[in-house]
Amino acid sequence: MSQEKPKKAKLKGFAMLIGGLVNSVKDTEECKQIIKGERTRVFLNNKENKWGALITIDKDEIRVECVKTTPKENISRNKLHWWGYWEFPNLQTMMTASKWKSGKWIRKMATGKVKGASQIALLGKILALARPPAPPEEKKK
C-alpha cells in the first residue's frame, strides 16, 4: 500500500482571494518575522460571498481554508475554534479598513462585527505586505 497525502480542500470564493494574497507574501522575510512564534485562528466573513476564509497561523506557517457561511452554525466559534472574527458587508470595506481610526474599530467591536481585534491586527500586518508599493510622490514646484 502506498501512503498518499490527503487532498487539500480547494479554495473557493473569498477564501481563494485571501489565499492568493497570503501565498504571495508568506515566504517573504517580513512575513516570517511577523508570524514568528505567533499562534492564532482568524475567520473573515465577507457577507456578499457564501464562502469565508479561516486563516490559521501556527508553527511559523500560514494556512487558509474556505468555510461555507450558511447555515450560521458553520461559522460558530465552537465549531471553527477561531480566536479572531471579522464580519464585513463587502470587499471594499475590508480594503479601506487600514484608514479607519480607533473609534470606528471600537464601534465594530461593540456591535460584534469584530472579535479579537489583536488577532485581526496581526492578520492585517500580513495582508498589508501584499499591497503594491505606493507610487512615488511628485515634487511640487
ZINORMO-V629912 format. One record per residue. RES is the residue in three letters. PHI is phi in whole degrees, -180 to 180 (none if undefined). Layout:
# ZINORMO-V629912
((RES	PHI) (RES	PHI))
This chain:
# ZINORMO-V629912
((MET	none) (SER	-94) (GLN	-88) (GLU	-103) (LYS	-74) (PRO	-65) (LYS	-70) (LYS	-75) (ALA	-69) (LYS	-74) (LEU	-77) (LYS	-131) (GLY	56) (PHE	-61) (ALA	-62) (MET	-66) (LEU	-63) (ILE	-64) (GLY	-60) (GLY	-64) (LEU	-65) (VAL	-65) (ASN	-65) (SER	-73) (VAL	-119) (LYS	-66) (ASP	-98) (THR	-79) (GLU	-65) (GLU	-62) (CYS	-65) (LYS	-61) (GLN	-69) (ILE	-66) (ILE	-90) (LYS	-58) (GLY	77) (GLU	-86) (ARG	-148) (THR	-161) (ARG	-138) (VAL	-124) (PHE	-110) (LEU	-105) (ASN	-115) (ASN	-86) (LYS	-64) (GLU	-87) (ASN	-128) (LYS	-87) (TRP	-121) (GLY	-104) (ALA	-117) (LEU	-105) (ILE	-104) (THR	-115) (ILE	-116) (ASP	-158) (LYS	54) (ASP	59) (GLU	-129) (ILE	-120) (ARG	-128) (VAL	-121) (GLU	-124) (CYS	-101) (VAL	-134) (LYS	-71) (THR	-87) (THR	-120) (PRO	-71) (LYS	-58) (GLU	-65) (ASN	-63) (ILE	-110) (SER	-70) (ARG	-63) (ASN	-67) (LYS	-83) (LEU	-94) (HIS	58) (TRP	-81) (TRP	-106) (GLY	-130) (TYR	-141) (TRP	-139) (GLU	-111) (PHE	-138) (PRO	-72) (ASN	-155) (LEU	-64) (GLN	-60) (THR	-62) (MET	-65) (MET	-71) (THR	-96) (ALA	-65) (SER	-65) (LYS	-92) (TRP	-69) (LYS	-86) (SER	-61) (GLY	-61) (LYS	-69) (TRP	-62) (ILE	-64) (ARG	-63) (LYS	-65) (MET	-68) (ALA	-65) (THR	-86) (GLY	87) (LYS	-81) (VAL	-129) (LYS	-131) (GLY	73) (ALA	-59) (SER	-67) (GLN	-71) (ILE	-65) (ALA	-64) (LEU	-61) (LEU	-65) (GLY	-61) (LYS	-62) (ILE	-70) (LEU	-67) (ALA	-66) (LEU	-67) (ALA	-80) (ARG	-67) (PRO	-67) (PRO	-63) (ALA	-68) (PRO	-65) (PRO	-65) (GLU	-71) (GLU	-82) (LYS	-77) (LYS	-84) (LYS	-90))
